[in-house]
Amino acid sequence: MKNRVQYLALSLGLLLFLFAGHRALLARGSTPAGEPVAQGNIDAGALYAKNCARCHGANGSGKDSRGRNLTSAKWQESVSDERIFNSIANGRERMPAFGKKLSDAQIEALVAYVRKLKK
């Protein structure tokens, strides 16, 4: 009986930890406009220019048919921060994966940057 209680307490603690992390992930994209794009000492604008602008355009509007229009309000509302993070890290359709090239913190900064492109 004691082992079951310990197992349940540990499971509950783990679930609360995961829930808190998920909530933090979702909250990242909801910062007010005008907040600096750089997170910590990561320059998301420079990361975007180096890794994303070639296909998505300098302003995110989709330079050509290779890149999605990241400024689209409809698209922005249809995707979660988690999906954007996963797309950057793991790739999606024609988009290459950047998970081995960029750190999680850099990808998180790019997610916040992409959210600020919404028109």
Backbone as JSON Lines, residues from 0, in Angstrom:
{"i":0,"aa":"M","n":[0.82,-1.2,0.0],"ca":[0.0,0.0,0.0],"c":[0.87,1.26,0.0]}
{"i":1,"aa":"K","n":[1.95,1.24,0.81],"ca":[2.83,2.38,0.9],"c":[3.47,2.68,-0.47]}
{"i":2,"aa":"N","n":[3.84,1.62,-1.21],"ca":[4.44,1.79,-2.53],"c":[3.46,2.43,-3.5]}
{"i":3,"aa":"R","n":[2.18,2.08,-3.42],"ca":[1.17,2.66,-4.3],"c":[1.02,4.14,-4.04]}
{"i":4,"aa":"V","n":[1.01,4.53,-2.79],"ca":[0.88,5.94,-2.44],"c":[2.09,6.72,-2.95]}
{"i":5,"aa":"Q","n":[3.28,6.16,-2.77],"ca":[4.48,6.82,-3.26],"c":[4.45,6.93,-4.79]}
{"i":6,"aa":"Y","n":[4.01,5.88,-5.45],"ca":[3.91,5.88,-6.91],"c":[2.91,6.94,-7.38]}
{"i":7,"aa":"L","n":[1.76,7.01,-6.74],"ca":[0.76,8.01,-7.11],"c":[1.27,9.42,-6.86]}
{"i":8,"aa":"A","n":[1.95,9.63,-5.74],"ca":[2.5,10.96,-5.43],"c":[3.55,11.35,-6.47]}
{"i":9,"aa":"L","n":[4.41,10.42,-6.83],"ca":[5.43,10.69,-7.84],"c":[4.79,10.97,-9.2]}
{"i":10,"aa":"S","n":[3.79,10.2,-9.57],"ca":[3.09,10.39,-10.83],"c":[2.41,11.75,-10.88]}
{"i":11,"aa":"L","n":[1.75,12.12,-9.78],"ca":[1.09,13.42,-9.72],"c":[2.12,14.54,-9.84]}
{"i":12,"aa":"G","n":[3.24,14.42,-9.16],"ca":[4.29,15.42,-9.25],"c":[4.81,15.56,-10.67]}
{"i":13,"aa":"L","n":[5.01,14.45,-11.34],"ca":[5.48,14.47,-12.72],"c":[4.45,15.13,-13.64]}
{"i":14,"aa":"L","n":[3.19,14.81,-13.47],"ca":[2.13,15.42,-14.28],"c":[2.08,16.93,-14.06]}
{"i":15,"aa":"L","n":[2.19,17.37,-12.83],"ca":[2.18,18.8,-12.55],"c":[3.38,19.49,-13.18]}
{"i":16,"aa":"F","n":[4.54,18.84,-13.13],"ca":[5.74,19.39,-13.75],"c":[5.55,19.52,-15.26]}
{"i":17,"aa":"L","n":[5.03,18.5,-15.9],"ca":[4.8,18.53,-17.35],"c":[3.76,19.58,-17.72]}
{"i":18,"aa":"F","n":[2.71,19.68,-16.92],"ca":[1.66,20.65,-17.18],"c":[2.22,22.07,-17.11]}
{"i":19,"aa":"A","n":[3.02,22.35,-16.09],"ca":[3.62,23.68,-15.93],"c":[4.53,24.0,-17.11]}
{"i":20,"aa":"G","n":[5.31,23.02,-17.56],"ca":[6.18,23.23,-18.71],"c":[5.39,23.49,-19.98]}
{"i":21,"aa":"H","n":[4.29,22.77,-20.16],"ca":[3.45,22.96,-21.34],"c":[2.82,24.35,-21.32]}
{"i":22,"aa":"R","n":[2.36,24.79,-20.16],"ca":[1.76,26.12,-20.04],"c":[2.8,27.2,-20.36]}
{"i":23,"aa":"A","n":[4.02,27.01,-19.91],"ca":[5.08,27.98,-20.2],"c":[5.36,28.02,-21.7]}
{"i":24,"aa":"L","n":[5.34,26.88,-22.34],"ca":[5.57,26.81,-23.78],"c":[4.48,27.56,-24.53]}
{"i":25,"aa":"L","n":[3.23,27.38,-24.12],"ca":[2.13,28.06,-24.78],"c":[2.15,29.56,-24.53]}
{"i":26,"aa":"A","n":[2.61,29.98,-23.38],"ca":[2.61,31.4,-23.02],"c":[3.67,32.19,-23.76]}
{"i":27,"aa":"R","n":[4.7,31.52,-24.28],"ca":[5.8,32.24,-24.93],"c":[5.34,33.16,-26.03]}
{"i":28,"aa":"G","n":[4.39,32.74,-26.84],"ca":[3.98,33.54,-27.98],"c":[3.01,34.65,-27.64]}
{"i":29,"aa":"S","n":[2.6,34.79,-26.39],"ca":[1.58,35.75,-26.05],"c":[2.14,37.0,-25.39]}
{"i":30,"aa":"T","n":[3.4,37.32,-25.66],"ca":[3.98,38.52,-25.08],"c":[3.46,39.74,-25.81]}
{"i":31,"aa":"P","n":[3.35,40.87,-25.12],"ca":[2.82,42.08,-25.76],"c":[3.73,42.59,-26.86]}
{"i":32,"aa":"A","n":[3.13,43.24,-27.85],"ca":[3.91,43.82,-28.94],"c":[4.85,44.88,-28.39]}
{"i":33,"aa":"G","n":[5.97,45.04,-29.02],"ca":[6.93,46.03,-28.59],"c":[7.99,45.47,-27.67]}
{"i":34,"aa":"E","n":[7.82,44.25,-27.18],"ca":[8.85,43.63,-26.34],"c":[10.04,43.3,-27.23]}
{"i":35,"aa":"P","n":[11.25,43.44,-26.74],"ca":[12.42,43.16,-27.57],"c":[12.38,41.74,-28.14]}
{"i":36,"aa":"V","n":[12.82,41.6,-29.37],"ca":[12.83,40.31,-30.02],"c":[13.93,39.42,-29.47]}
{"i":37,"aa":"A","n":[15.05,40.01,-29.08],"ca":[16.14,39.21,-28.53],"c":[15.72,38.65,-27.18]}
{"i":38,"aa":"Q","n":[15.94,37.36,-26.99],"ca":[15.62,36.72,-25.72],"c":[16.94,36.37,-25.04]}
{"i":39,"aa":"G","n":[17.15,36.98,-23.89],"ca":[18.44,36.8,-23.25],"c":[19.49,37.45,-24.13]}
{"i":40,"aa":"N","n":[20.49,36.71,-24.5],"ca":[21.48,37.26,-25.43],"c":[21.39,36.57,-26.78]}
{"i":41,"aa":"I","n":[20.19,36.11,-27.16],"ca":[19.97,35.5,-28.47],"c":[19.31,36.53,-29.37]}
{"i":42,"aa":"D","n":[19.93,36.82,-30.49],"ca":[19.37,37.76,-31.45],"c":[18.53,36.98,-32.46]}
{"i":43,"aa":"A","n":[17.24,36.9,-32.19],"ca":[16.34,36.11,-33.04],"c":[16.27,36.68,-34.45]}
{"i":44,"aa":"G","n":[16.37,38.0,-34.58],"ca":[16.34,38.61,-35.91],"c":[17.5,38.15,-36.77]}
{"i":45,"aa":"A","n":[18.68,38.07,-36.17],"ca":[19.86,37.6,-36.9],"c":[19.72,36.12,-37.25]}
{"i":46,"aa":"L","n":[19.19,35.32,-36.31],"ca":[18.96,33.9,-36.59],"c":[17.98,33.73,-37.74]}
{"i":47,"aa":"Y","n":[16.91,34.52,-37.71],"ca":[15.91,34.46,-38.77],"c":[16.54,34.83,-40.12]}
{"i":48,"aa":"A","n":[17.28,35.93,-40.13],"ca":[17.91,36.37,-41.38],"c":[18.85,35.31,-41.94]}
{"i":49,"aa":"K","n":[19.59,34.64,-41.07],"ca":[20.57,33.65,-41.5],"c":[19.92,32.34,-41.95]}
{"i":50,"aa":"N","n":[18.87,31.9,-41.25],"ca":[18.34,30.56,-41.48],"c":[16.97,30.5,-42.16]}
{"i":51,"aa":"C","n":[16.21,31.58,-42.1],"ca":[14.8,31.5,-42.52],"c":[14.45,32.42,-43.7]}
{"i":52,"aa":"A","n":[15.09,33.58,-43.77],"ca":[14.69,34.6,-44.74],"c":[14.83,34.15,-46.19]}
{"i":53,"aa":"R","n":[15.74,33.24,-46.44],"ca":[15.94,32.78,-47.82],"c":[14.65,32.23,-48.42]}
{"i":54,"aa":"C","n":[13.87,31.52,-47.62],"ca":[12.62,30.94,-48.11],"c":[11.38,31.73,-47.67]}
{"i":55,"aa":"H","n":[11.41,32.27,-46.45],"ca":[10.23,32.95,-45.92],"c":[10.24,34.45,-46.18]}
{"i":56,"aa":"G","n":[11.33,34.97,-46.73],"ca":[11.43,36.4,-47.0],"c":[11.88,37.17,-45.77]}
{"i":57,"aa":"A","n":[12.48,38.32,-46.0],"ca":[13.01,39.14,-44.9],"c":[11.92,39.55,-43.92]}
{"i":58,"aa":"N","n":[10.71,39.76,-44.42],"ca":[9.62,40.19,-43.54],"c":[8.65,39.05,-43.19]}
{"i":59,"aa":"G","n":[8.96,37.84,-43.64],"ca":[8.13,36.67,-43.31],"c":[6.97,36.44,-44.24]}
{"i":60,"aa":"S","n":[6.84,37.23,-45.29],"ca":[5.67,37.13,-46.16],"c":[5.76,36.01,-47.2]}
{"i":61,"aa":"G","n":[6.8,35.22,-47.18],"ca":[6.94,34.12,-48.13],"c":[7.53,34.6,-49.42]}
{"i":62,"aa":"K","n":[8.83,34.66,-49.47],"ca":[9.57,35.22,-50.61],"c":[9.13,34.61,-51.93]}
{"i":63,"aa":"D","n":[8.97,33.32,-51.95],"ca":[8.51,32.63,-53.16],"c":[7.71,31.42,-52.72]}
{"i":64,"aa":"S","n":[7.41,30.56,-53.64],"ca":[6.56,29.41,-53.3],"c":[7.25,28.41,-52.38]}
{"i":65,"aa":"R","n":[8.55,28.59,-52.11],"ca":[9.25,27.66,-51.22],"c":[8.86,27.84,-49.77]}
{"i":66,"aa":"G","n":[8.56,29.06,-49.34],"ca":[8.32,29.33,-47.92],"c":[6.91,29.78,-47.62]}
{"i":67,"aa":"R","n":[6.39,29.34,-46.5],"ca":[5.07,29.73,-46.03],"c":[5.07,31.21,-45.64]}
{"i":68,"aa":"N","n":[3.93,31.85,-45.81],"ca":[3.73,33.23,-45.38],"c":[3.53,33.23,-43.87]}
{"i":69,"aa":"L","n":[4.55,33.63,-43.13],"ca":[4.5,33.62,-41.67],"c":[3.74,34.81,-41.1]}
{"i":70,"aa":"T","n":[3.4,35.79,-41.94],"ca":[2.69,36.98,-41.47],"c":[1.18,36.79,-41.47]}
{"i":71,"aa":"S","n":[0.7,35.74,-42.1],"ca":[-0.73,35.5,-42.23],"c":[-1.4,35.32,-40.86]}
{"i":72,"aa":"A","n":[-2.36,36.18,-40.56],"ca":[-3.09,36.07,-39.29],"c":[-3.81,34.73,-39.2]}
{"i":73,"aa":"K","n":[-4.35,34.27,-40.31],"ca":[-5.07,32.98,-40.32],"c":[-4.12,31.84,-39.95]}
{"i":74,"aa":"W","n":[-2.93,31.83,-40.56],"ca":[-1.97,30.77,-40.23],"c":[-1.5,30.9,-38.78]}
{"i":75,"aa":"Q","n":[-1.17,32.13,-38.36],"ca":[-0.69,32.36,-37.0],"c":[-1.68,31.84,-35.96]}
{"i":76,"aa":"E","n":[-2.97,32.05,-36.21],"ca":[-4.0,31.61,-35.27],"c":[-4.23,30.1,-35.32]}
{"i":77,"aa":"S","n":[-3.83,29.47,-36.41],"ca":[-4.1,28.04,-36.57],"c":[-3.0,27.14,-36.03]}
{"i":78,"aa":"V","n":[-1.85,27.71,-35.66],"ca":[-0.74,26.89,-35.19],"c":[-0.35,27.27,-33.77]}
{"i":79,"aa":"S","n":[0.07,26.28,-33.03],"ca":[0.55,26.51,-31.66],"c":[2.04,26.81,-31.68]}
{"i":80,"aa":"D","n":[2.54,27.38,-30.59],"ca":[3.97,27.59,-30.45],"c":[4.71,26.27,-30.52]}
{"i":81,"aa":"E","n":[4.11,25.25,-29.93],"ca":[4.73,23.92,-29.92],"c":[4.9,23.4,-31.35]}
{"i":82,"aa":"R","n":[3.91,23.61,-32.19],"ca":[4.02,23.15,-33.58],"c":[5.1,23.93,-34.33]}
{"i":83,"aa":"I","n":[5.16,25.24,-34.11],"ca":[6.2,26.04,-34.77],"c":[7.57,25.56,-34.31]}
{"i":84,"aa":"F","n":[7.73,25.35,-33.0],"ca":[8.99,24.85,-32.45],"c":[9.36,23.53,-33.11]}
{"i":85,"aa":"N","n":[8.41,22.6,-33.16],"ca":[8.68,21.28,-33.74],"c":[9.0,21.37,-35.23]}
{"i":86,"aa":"S","n":[8.33,22.27,-35.95],"ca":[8.62,22.44,-37.37],"c":[10.04,22.94,-37.58]}
{"i":87,"aa":"I","n":[10.46,23.88,-36.76],"ca":[11.84,24.4,-36.88],"c":[12.84,23.31,-36.5]}
{"i":88,"aa":"A","n":[12.58,22.62,-35.4],"ca":[13.53,21.62,-34.91],"c":[13.6,20.39,-35.81]}
{"i":89,"aa":"N","n":[12.44,19.9,-36.26],"ca":[12.38,18.61,-36.96],"c":[12.13,18.72,-38.46]}
{"i":90,"aa":"G","n":[11.84,19.92,-38.93],"ca":[11.49,20.09,-40.33],"c":[10.03,19.77,-40.56]}
{"i":91,"aa":"R","n":[9.54,20.17,-41.73],"ca":[8.14,19.92,-42.06],"c":[8.0,20.07,-43.57]}
{"i":92,"aa":"E","n":[7.43,19.07,-44.2],"ca":[7.28,19.08,-45.66],"c":[8.61,19.43,-46.31]}
{"i":93,"aa":"R","n":[8.71,20.57,-46.99],"ca":[9.95,20.95,-47.67],"c":[10.93,21.69,-46.77]}
{"i":94,"aa":"M","n":[10.52,22.0,-45.56],"ca":[11.39,22.75,-44.65],"c":[12.41,21.83,-44.0]}
{"i":95,"aa":"P","n":[13.68,22.21,-44.04],"ca":[14.7,21.36,-43.4],"c":[14.64,21.46,-41.88]}
{"i":96,"aa":"A","n":[15.19,20.48,-41.22],"ca":[15.27,20.46,-39.75],"c":[16.47,21.28,-39.29]}
{"i":97,"aa":"F","n":[16.26,22.07,-38.23],"ca":[17.34,22.88,-37.66],"c":[17.69,22.45,-36.25]}
{"i":98,"aa":"G","n":[17.11,21.35,-35.78],"ca":[17.31,20.9,-34.41],"c":[18.74,20.56,-34.05]}
{"i":99,"aa":"K","n":[19.54,20.16,-35.01],"ca":[20.95,19.85,-34.74],"c":[21.84,21.07,-34.94]}
{"i":100,"aa":"K","n":[21.31,22.07,-35.61],"ca":[22.08,23.28,-35.9],"c":[21.84,24.36,-34.84]}
{"i":101,"aa":"L","n":[20.62,24.41,-34.3],"ca":[20.24,25.44,-33.34],"c":[19.9,24.81,-31.99]}
{"i":102,"aa":"S","n":[20.17,25.54,-30.92],"ca":[19.81,25.08,-29.58],"c":[18.31,25.27,-29.35]}
{"i":103,"aa":"D","n":[17.78,24.63,-28.33],"ca":[16.37,24.82,-27.97],"c":[16.08,26.29,-27.69]}
{"i":104,"aa":"A","n":[17.0,26.96,-27.0],"ca":[16.8,28.38,-26.68],"c":[16.75,29.23,-27.95]}
{"i":105,"aa":"Q","n":[17.57,28.91,-28.93],"ca":[17.55,29.64,-30.2],"c":[16.24,29.38,-30.94]}
{"i":106,"aa":"I","n":[15.77,28.15,-30.92],"ca":[14.5,27.83,-31.58],"c":[13.36,28.53,-30.88]}
{"i":107,"aa":"E","n":[13.38,28.58,-29.55],"ca":[12.35,29.29,-28.8],"c":[12.36,30.78,-29.16]}
{"i":108,"aa":"A","n":[13.54,31.36,-29.32],"ca":[13.64,32.76,-29.73],"c":[13.05,32.96,-31.12]}
{"i":109,"aa":"L","n":[13.28,32.0,-32.02],"ca":[12.69,32.08,-33.36],"c":[11.18,31.97,-33.31]}
{"i":110,"aa":"V","n":[10.65,31.13,-32.45],"ca":[9.19,31.02,-32.3],"c":[8.61,32.38,-31.9]}
{"i":111,"aa":"A","n":[9.23,33.02,-30.92],"ca":[8.76,34.35,-30.48],"c":[8.89,35.36,-31.62]}
{"i":112,"aa":"Y","n":[9.96,35.27,-32.39],"ca":[10.16,36.17,-33.52],"c":[9.08,35.98,-34.58]}
{"i":113,"aa":"V","n":[8.79,34.73,-34.9],"ca":[7.76,34.41,-35.89],"c":[6.4,34.95,-35.43]}
{"i":114,"aa":"R","n":[6.11,34.86,-34.15],"ca":[4.84,35.38,-33.63],"c":[4.73,36.88,-33.81]}
{"i":115,"aa":"K","n":[5.84,37.58,-33.77],"ca":[5.82,39.03,-33.94],"c":[5.67,39.46,-35.41]}
{"i":116,"aa":"L","n":[5.73,38.51,-36.33],"ca":[5.57,38.82,-37.76],"c":[4.1,38.93,-38.16]}
{"i":117,"aa":"K","n":[3.21,38.5,-37.3],"ca":[1.76,38.5,-37.6],"c":[1.28,39.9,-37.98]}
{"i":118,"aa":"K","n":[0.49,39.94,-39.03],"ca":[-0.1,41.22,-39.48],"c":[-1.58,41.21,-39.26]}
